[in-house]
Amino acid sequence: MKGGLLPLGGMLGQALFLAALLAFSHGLLKWAAVHGGQTLGETLLRYWYLVSAALCLYGFIFFYYLVVLKHYDLGPLYGLYTGLAVLLVLALSVVVFRESLQPLQLLGCAFISLGVYLVGRV
């Protein structure tokens, strides 16, 4: 079923939008954690605006997901959304935070990509 008033067309577009927002919110939290203080309290005081933005994004994702579920089946949508989120978070960790990528992670990415492709063909 097509989304009508939804900003992106198709289930894949919706899943990619949700996954990108989720990856971005994880990036905000990682940034705060890396650059924050020694304790959770210091980090929250120093980067309260990043943590707040991430929490607001989580809330938006939750409610937007409810809207998207009205138009698409749960199984394929969730599979696409979570698979894409894993891939985007991994890419963000490598590109922005210079984290290393191990061979087994690459193999996992290949399997996830294959799964996203197969689920997206529904």
C-alpha positions as CSV (number, residue, x, y, z in Angstrom):
1,M,0.0,0.0,0.0
2,K,1.3,3.4,-0.9
3,G,1.9,6.0,1.9
4,G,-0.2,8.9,0.6
5,L,0.8,11.7,2.9
6,L,4.1,10.2,3.9
7,P,7.1,12.3,2.8
8,L,9.1,9.4,1.2
9,G,7.7,7.0,-1.3
10,G,7.5,3.3,-0.7
11,M,8.4,1.0,2.1
12,L,12.1,1.2,1.4
13,G,12.0,5.0,1.5
14,Q,10.2,5.0,4.8
15,A,12.6,2.4,6.3
16,L,15.6,4.4,5.0
17,F,14.3,7.6,6.5
18,L,13.7,5.9,9.9
19,A,17.1,4.2,9.8
20,A,18.9,7.5,9.0
21,L,17.2,9.3,11.9
22,L,18.1,6.5,14.2
23,A,21.7,6.4,13.0
24,F,22.0,10.2,13.5
25,S,20.6,10.0,17.0
26,H,23.1,7.3,17.9
27,G,25.8,9.5,16.4
28,L,24.8,12.4,18.7
29,L,25.0,10.1,21.7
30,K,28.3,8.7,20.7
31,W,29.7,12.3,20.2
32,A,28.5,13.3,23.7
33,A,29.9,10.1,25.2
34,V,33.3,10.6,23.6
35,H,33.7,14.3,24.3
36,G,31.8,14.3,27.7
37,G,33.2,14.1,31.2
38,Q,34.4,11.2,33.3
39,T,30.9,10.5,34.7
40,L,27.5,10.3,33.3
41,G,26.5,13.5,35.2
42,E,29.4,15.5,33.8
43,T,28.5,14.3,30.3
44,L,24.9,15.2,30.7
45,L,25.7,18.6,32.0
46,R,28.2,19.4,29.3
47,Y,26.3,18.0,26.3
48,W,22.7,18.1,27.5
49,Y,21.6,19.6,24.2
50,L,23.0,16.6,22.2
51,V,21.4,14.1,24.5
52,S,18.1,16.0,24.4
53,A,18.2,16.2,20.6
54,A,18.8,12.4,20.5
55,L,15.9,11.7,22.8
56,C,13.7,14.0,20.8
57,L,14.7,12.1,17.7
58,Y,13.9,8.8,19.4
59,G,10.5,10.1,20.3
60,F,9.9,11.3,16.7
61,I,11.0,8.0,15.3
62,F,8.6,6.2,17.7
63,F,5.6,8.2,16.7
64,Y,6.5,8.4,13.0
65,Y,6.9,4.6,13.0
66,L,3.2,4.3,14.2
67,V,2.1,6.4,11.2
68,V,4.2,4.3,8.8
69,L,2.8,1.0,10.2
70,K,-0.7,2.1,9.1
71,H,0.5,1.8,5.5
72,Y,2.9,-1.1,5.5
73,D,3.2,-4.7,6.9
74,L,5.2,-4.9,10.1
75,G,7.5,-7.8,9.1
76,P,9.0,-6.4,6.0
77,L,9.1,-2.8,7.3
78,Y,10.8,-3.8,10.5
79,G,13.3,-6.0,8.7
80,L,14.2,-3.2,6.3
81,Y,14.3,-0.5,9.0
82,T,16.5,-2.4,11.5
83,G,18.8,-3.8,8.8
84,L,19.4,-0.4,7.3
85,A,19.9,1.1,10.8
86,V,22.6,-1.4,11.6
87,L,24.4,-0.7,8.3
88,L,24.1,3.1,8.7
89,V,25.3,3.1,12.3
90,L,28.3,0.9,11.3
91,A,29.1,3.3,8.4
92,L,28.8,6.3,10.8
93,S,31.1,4.7,13.3
94,V,33.8,4.1,10.7
95,V,33.5,7.5,8.8
96,V,32.8,9.9,11.6
97,F,34.4,8.2,14.7
98,R,37.2,6.4,12.9
99,E,36.3,3.1,14.5
100,S,37.9,0.0,12.9
101,L,36.0,-2.4,10.7
102,Q,36.8,-6.0,11.1
103,P,36.5,-8.7,8.4
104,L,33.7,-10.4,10.2
105,Q,31.8,-7.2,10.4
106,L,32.2,-6.8,6.7
107,L,30.8,-10.3,6.2
108,G,27.9,-9.4,8.6
109,C,27.2,-6.3,6.5
110,A,27.1,-8.4,3.3
111,F,24.5,-10.8,4.9
112,I,22.5,-7.9,6.3
113,S,22.6,-6.2,2.9
114,L,21.4,-9.4,1.2
115,G,18.6,-9.6,3.8
116,V,17.6,-6.0,3.2
117,Y,17.5,-6.7,-0.5
118,L,15.5,-9.8,-0.2
119,V,13.0,-8.3,2.3
120,G,12.7,-5.2,0.2
121,R,11.6,-7.2,-2.8
122,V,8.3,-8.0,-1.1
